[in-house]
Amino acid sequence: MMNKRIYLDHGATTPIRSEVFEEMTPYLQGNFGNPSSIHSFGRDARKAVEDAREQVGQAIGAYSDEILFTSGGTEADNLAIQGVAEKLKDKGKHIITSQIEHHAVLDTCEAMEKKGYEVTYLPVDNNGLLDPNNLKEAIRKDTILITIMHANNEVGTIQPIAELAKIAKEHDIVFHSDAVQTVGSIPVNVDELAVDLLSLSAHKMYGPKGIGALYIRKGTKLDKIFHGGAQERKIRPGTENVAGIVGLGKAISLAVSELELKSKKITALRDRLIKELTSIEDTQLNGHPEKRLPGNVNVSFEYIEGESLLLNLDMKGIAASSGSACTSGSLDPSHVLMAMGLSHQTAHGSLRLTLGKDNTEEEIEYVLEAIPEVINRLREMSSLWKGKEANYS
Ligand SMILES: *Cc1c(COP(=O)(O)O)cnc(C)c1O
């Protein structure tokens, strides 16, 4: 009986680590005050929120008053894009992004198009990398916002954000980056990256779901997208998710303090997976070979249907994904793999394994036995594969 369960889907979400959980629980029980209240319950909650703001700021090299708490990465992306677009609409209505953004950015940009904005979706190369020259060429007089993700959630490719943001600055254009995949995983410093706005999310770094933050550089102006109370500098109304905020603060400071050590270990496991998986016949690596998230493995197996591969791996206790968790379930191939120029067939045979801090060498050992076995079995059943074999003989 299979009783092992191996989680290799940290790009989709991570568990709340115990140190974070312990930090949060008082704020779900005894310390339940509303941070806006004057009494001691309120003041305790306010202190917790402001301490966490300090932790988040410190983790990314920002001042604490540049951190605005949101309900997660998706809301942070929406607030950045809609907020800037609305604020600067008299200056221009052109936005630049990339074809491989997370749907939180892509769908928001598409919604802005319906509202009369124009959006340029920059292409990427075969490795998922943007060319800064393409950005330069796309800039117009009426460009008001550039939004490019730091690292891609599906293929792990890390973009040259500092270089791209510098181009934006030269043209006095606001630059936003969705850094949900990088904060806590690789060094992220808002000054080194030279971004004006940056999104992050707790549940991708061992914090709770439903809490994130938008970094807003001093002087960057944006309109609110929700209406209500005066919380979060009157930009993001609603009673604060105090326990979530405390969890985010703890998670991000732990992640950043352990980053170097963990990333070394995770990178070693990643490289072993990539090396051995790509040695399987008719298998390719998706994403950049070096400029890549420490925990991301994305490979395509020809003559394999990603969905059946996932189901078969799940039966062996291995949790992985094909494309991104948000898009699996639909039969459309991943927009990211399509933008990278993969054929439909190759995109459909993709497998994403995203490693976390607690994955072990033994687990990887097991996975490296299980995957070739499943691939062989599925290929044996595939008429395309048999046809290919026949052609060789
Ligand atoms: C997970 C993710 C998001 C969405 O964050 P939520 O907190 O789940 O809303 C946005 N962008 C990227 C790159 C992500 O990986």
The ligand as a Gaussian input file, in Angstrom:
#p B3LYP/6-31G(d) Opt

LIG

0 1
 C        0.119000      32.738000      -6.527000
 C        0.417000      33.882000      -7.410000
 C       -0.418000      35.006000      -7.451000
 C       -1.701000      35.078000      -6.674000
 O       -1.497000      35.264000      -5.299000
 P       -2.711000      34.943000      -4.304000
 O       -2.197000      35.362000      -2.968000
 O       -2.972000      33.477000      -4.414000
 O       -3.868000      35.763000      -4.740000
 C       -0.054000      36.047000      -8.263000
 N        1.067000      36.010000      -8.995000
 C        1.893000      34.959000      -8.990000
 C        3.136000      34.976000      -9.814000
 C        1.601000      33.852000      -8.203000
 O        2.414000      32.802000      -8.215000

